[in-house]
């Protein structure tokens, strides 16, 4: 399901913004351009927009660091910025060799907080940590 949402993101980026998203880490800057153009997403559309762009962002991780999409409760949910943060809620996450990454939450924060929630910087930081945990050949 998340792969289908990511494909929709690729389609929308090209159709609406003339940008090619190719699942590479370098495409994250183009994803940022798309998200910057969507600075005022109505509350009624936030879940869908977060799912589509978060799925793409997650697929960038998953294709570089093989893992699985799972449903997981974010451990720091009270700091998520959501109005219903007092309730535990499972959300799509990536399980990469035991590390859980929450790309939808990061995209939600990017959409609601703004550019300070830099997706490329977050990717770079997580990639370093995941590279350090790669099993020996």
N, C-alpha and C positions, 0 to 999 in steps of 0.2 A: 504494500500500500504506500509506503513512504517513497519508494522508487517512482511510483506513478505520480505522486505529488511533485517530486523533483522534476520529472519530465514536463509537467505543467509549468513549472517555474522557467524551464528552458524555453518553452514555447512562448510564454508571456514576455520574457526578456527580449526575445527576438522580435516578436510581433509589435509590442508596445514601445520598446526602447531602442530597437536596432542593435542590441547587444547579444553576443554569442556567449553562452555559459557552457563550458566544456568539462566541468567537474575537476578542473585542475586547481591547485592552490592559487595560481595566478588569476583565476577567474573571480576570486573573492572581491577584488577591487571593482569588478564590473557588477557584482551582486550589491556592493555598497552603493554604487551609482543608482541602481534600481530602487533600493530601499530609501535613499535620500530623496528620490522623486515621490515617494509615498509618505511624506512627513505627517500627514494628518489622516490617518486611517480611522474611520468611524468605529466606535466600540462594537457595533454589530458585525463588523467585518474583520476584527482583529484576530479572532481564532483561525479563520480560513487563511488569511494573509500570512499569519505566523506559521501555520502548517505547511503551506506551499513553499515559502522561502526558507523556512527552517529545515524542511526535508532536503532541499537542494544543498544547503550549507552542510547538513549532516552527511549527505552523499559524497561531498568533497573529502570529508574525513574518512568515510568508509572505504572509498576507492583507493585511498593512499595507505590506510591502516585497516586491513580487513577485520570486520567485526559484524555484529548482528544488531538489528533494531530490536529493542525490547520495550516493554512498558515498565517504568520505574518511578518511584516517588523521589523527588529531588530532596536531598538531605537538608538543605538550607532553605526550604520552601518559604519560611517566614520572611526571608530577605529577597523574595523574587520580584516584588513590585506589584504583584497581583492583588486585586481588592479582596479576593477570597483566600488569601494566603494562610489564614488560620486553619483551613481544612487541608488534610492530606489528600493529594490528588496525584494519581499516576499519570505520566506523560511519556510520549515516545522519547527514547534515549538510545544511545549507541553503547553497546558493550564491546570494548576493544581490549581483549586479553585481561578482563577483570576490571578495567577502568570504565567508569560510566561518564559519558559526555552528553550534555543536554543542549543540542544545537537549537531546538525550538525556543527554549528559554532565552538563549543568547540573542536570537533574532527578535523575540518579543521585547527584550530590553532595548535592543537597538532601535526598534520602531517607536517605543514609548519614551525612552530616555534621550536617545539621540546619538550623534557621532562619537561621543565619549565611550560608547560601548562598541569599540572598534573590532570588527569581525576578523580582519587580517591579523591584528596583533594577538587576539585570542587564539587564532589558529596557530600562529607561529609558536606561542608559548606552549600550547598543548602538544604540538608536533615534536618539540624538543623533549618533552616528558615522555611521550610515547616512543620516540626513537631510543631513549635511554632504557626503556623497558623491553626492547626487542629481544626475543630469545637468541641465544648464541647459535650459530649455524652448526 
